[in-house]
Each structure stands twice: as C-alpha cells, then as structure tokens.
C-alpha cells in the first residue's frame, strides 16, 4: 500500500526507491528538480560526474549531462521549446540549455562573483523563474539580497531588493516562481515568508504562515496552487520542535494552507518524512517530486549520528485520486 501523506484533495502515496540509478551512480544532494512536457524528471544534483540526471516518470534512468558546465547545483526551472534553466550558486551563473545539455545562453560571469551585498548580479544566485512572456527572474541569493529581471535574450532589465526585513527587502531570497498572471513569488527564506510582487518588482503582499521556505513550485495552466518546501529548525535549542517542519505545504494563491506533507514535527529518513526539502516539481498527473539537500542537512539535524548510506535525496509522492481508497 505504501505510506500515505497529505489530506483531502491533496493526498499522496509515497513511492519508495523511485529513482533507479545505474551501478556506480549516486545523487548526493538533489538541489533541484524539473519536469518536461513528457513527464521526464531532471534531477539537478551535486554529483561532480553526473550533475544532471534524467529519468522517465517510472524512475528509469535515461541519461546524464552537465559535468563541464556546473560547479554546484542549486536551482532548475523549465522553459518553453524544450529548454531548461540551471542556476549554479558557486560559479554564479544561470545556464539555459537544451534538454540534452547543449548550452544556449549563460547569464553571469562564470567564477566571477560580484562584491558581497553589492546588489550587482550575481553573488551566489539561487533560482530562476520565467514570466508568461518569457522574461527571466533570478533570485540572488546567499551573498546578495536582490531579484534581477532579464529579457528572454539575457539582457538585464531591472533589479530590486536590499538586505532587511521590510517589504521588498530580503534575508536570503532562495527561490522564485511566477503564475499565469505574471505575479512573482519569492521565498525570502530567513525572514520566514514568501513575498509577492508584480512583474516590475512592486511589493504587493506576503505570506508568513511558513517556516524557512526553501523550494517553490506553481503549475501553469491550472488552479493557482503553490507548493512550498520548508526547512525545519537546525539549532540545538529548537531542533524537533512541533509545527515547524521540515515539510511540504500546499497553499492557494492567497497563501491559505490546503494541505501539508510531513506534518510529523521531527526530521527523518523514513518514507514520507523530510530532511531538507530544497526543490519541488509536479508532473501532469499531479505527482510531486521533492529534491532534498540531505547530505548537507544531516549533520545539523542529527549531529554525531552516522549518515545513512545511501542517503535519500529524492522522493516521489503519487497523488491519490479523489474518491479512491488510499
């Protein structure tokens, strides 16, 4: 039967051991997940030999690429016309590629970060999102506090944000997504909120019923639902505290919670629990794929305890259709 998580319309069965890795392959941290129009899954991970691994929806390995392009996987978003945008926070670039890894466009100067908190792109950029018109938004990031907007050809158009806690300010803008109306949603992780902007960076509102929002995904052409990966507390004084995650929350476009996966207050390696949900993607059938920075998160979550080998860095949650028996 499998482990069941979620509730109501958003009920899922955990698909254990979904990804079938070839012998000798290992994920490490799966920092980002993308899904193309054929429901093939792109696992952008921190393996030096195979940073982009591609699977069919049944978990069968198809191919890998990217070893000459990337230093440290961080973000993925799918573009039109069979393209994929890959954000590398350690070489400070966004690469637009074909689905088999051919480089089409690079934004940012590879291995040349801008000064800390200068506001200039990029210093450890984190993620990208595309507007309905194909404009590119980049969150930037660990050593900046900005969102940058680019034309589809990579021309810089504008930037907004600065370090802080007020409207339009950021404390680690970690992820970004857009809806069909062009609203821009930014995971302002260490301010424990998602901020919502118009397409030109005008602050509109924010959602604060979340803890350290890490991953964001908003399907196009469907009801405006936002999937949010939340990191739980890492500090010794609140590690394991209830109601803080790690978990995946499903919100409507006003920020109201529709369901939560992984509501157990403790992090864990068991099916249906999370360590550090870093990226989310949803396929055409409503199944959820969650990439986790499990290797990075383990020492903070379980200090002194041996890390599982292999450690689980990618989970699939199969949606249980309404009206069926879970």
C-alpha positions, 0 to 999 in steps of 0.5 A, a space after each residue: 500500500 505504501 505510506 500515505 501523506 497529505 489530506 483531502 484533495 491533496 493526498 499522496 502515496 509515497 513511492 519508495 526507491 523511485 529513482 533507479 540509478 545505474 551501478 556506480 551512480 549516486 545523487 548526493 544532494 538533489 538541489 533541484 528538480 524539473 519536469 518536461 512536457 513528457 513527464 521526464 524528471 531532471 534531477 539537478 544534483 551535486 554529483 561532480 560526474 553526473 550533475 544532471 540526471 534524467 529519468 522517465 516518470 517510472 524512475 528509469 534512468 535515461 541519461 546524464 549531462 552537465 559535468 563541464 558546465 556546473 560547479 554546484 547545483 542549486 536551482 532548475 526551472 523549465 522553459 518553453 521549446 524544450 529548454 531548461 534553466 540551471 542556476 549554479 550558486 558557486 560559479 554564479 551563473 544561470 545556464 539555459 540549455 537544451 534538454 540534452 545539455 547543449 548550452 544556449 545562453 549563460 547569464 553571469 560571469 562564470 567564477 566571477 562573483 560580484 562584491 558581497 551585498 553589492 546588489 550587482 548580479 550575481 553573488 551566489 544566485 539561487 533560482 530562476 523563474 520565467 514570466 508568461 512572456 518569457 522574461 527571466 527572474 533570478 533570485 540572488 541569493 546567499 551573498 546578495 539580497 536582490 531579484 534581477 529581471 532579464 529579457 528572454 535574450 539575457 539582457 538585464 532589465 531591472 533589479 530590486 531588493 536590499 538586505 532587511 526585513 521590510 517589504 521588498 527587502 530580503 534575508 536570503 531570497 532562495 527561490 522564485 516562481 511566477 503564475 499565469 498572471 505574471 505575479 512573482 513569488 519569492 521565498 525570502 527564506 530567513 525572514 520566514 515568508 514568501 513575498 509577492 510582487 508584480 512583474 516590475 518588482 512592486 511589493 504587493 503582499 506576503 505570506 508568513 504562515 511558513 517556516 524557512 521556505 526553501 523550494 517553490 513550485 506553481 503549475 501553469 495552466 491550472 488552479 493557482 496552487 503553490 507548493 512550498 518546501 520548508 526547512 525545519 529548525 537546525 539549532 540545538 535549542 529548537 531542533 524537533 520542535 512541533 509545527 515547524 517542519 521540515 515539510 511540504 505545504 500546499 497553499 492557494 494563491 492567497 497563501 491559505 494552507 490546503 494541505 501539508 506533507 510531513 506534518 510529523 514535527 521531527 526530521 527523518 529518513 523514513 518514507 514520507 518524512 523530510 530532511 531538507 526539502 530544497 526543490 519541488 516539481 509536479 508532473 501532469 498527473 499531479 505527482 510531486 517530486 521533492 529534491 532534498 539537500 540531505 547530505 548537507 542537512 544531516 549533520 545539523 539535524 542529527 549531529 554525531 549520528 552516522 549518515 545513512 548510506 545511501 542517503 535519500 535525496 529524492 522522493 516521489 509522492 503519487 497523488 491519490 485520486 479523489 474518491 479512491 481508497 488510499 
